[in-house]
Every structure is written in C-alpha cells, then in structure tokens.
C-alpha cells in the first residue's frame, strides 16, 4: 500500500497564503452582483474561489454597504478558526467599526485581510 500524506488544514492555509502573495495588482475588476458599487480584484476573486468563500464577498457587499458610503478606507479581516469565523471591519487605525460572527465555514484557517478603498475590495499585496 503506497504511503499517503494527509493534507492538513494548515497545509491548505499555507498554500493559499503563498498563492495570494502572487497578486501585486489586478488586471481586471469584478462588480459584485448584490451591490454594484462594490468592485473587487483578481486577488480577492482568487481567494473567494480557492477558499470557497464567495459568501464572504456577499456579506461585505450587503452588510458593510452603509459603512462603504462613509468610510474612505477600511481593513476587513476574516478570522477563521476551526469551522467558525469572525469578520471585522476597522478603520486601519485600530478602531473597530463592525463585526459579525459566522457559525460555520469551510474556509481555511487563518486571518485573511483585505483593504477597502474607493469602492474596491483588494488584498494588501495589491495595494
């Protein structure tokens, strides 16, 4: 019987984190279907696909819509641990603006950070 290496959630998280470092700009903008004011980048789309977390984009587009109108810049973090998560939005200066707990997700463990400015959600490496 061949030796099979078990892939851990840590392995999945590390691979995704490494893959996300490739993004240092965007070639295309994507408009969110629930909120036409929200655009997101190639890196954000890649994250949503690989982490199976389009639901995260939906929450940002719908529940953070009011903050998008008043905040010029936000740091949005998806903190996944086990099979639950917390999404937070802050002003980048340590002030929390919004938070939501997620009871279940199969997104990989880790703290996944995004910047939001000028109606665009993007990875910090795409700044």
Secondary structure, DSSP 8 states (H G I E B T S, - for coil): --------HHHHHHHHHHHHTT-SS-S--EE-SS-TT-EE-HHHHHHHHHTT-HHHHHHHHHHTHHHHHH-SEEEEEEEEETTEEEEEEE-SSS-EEEEEEES---S-SEEEEEEEETTEEEEGGG-
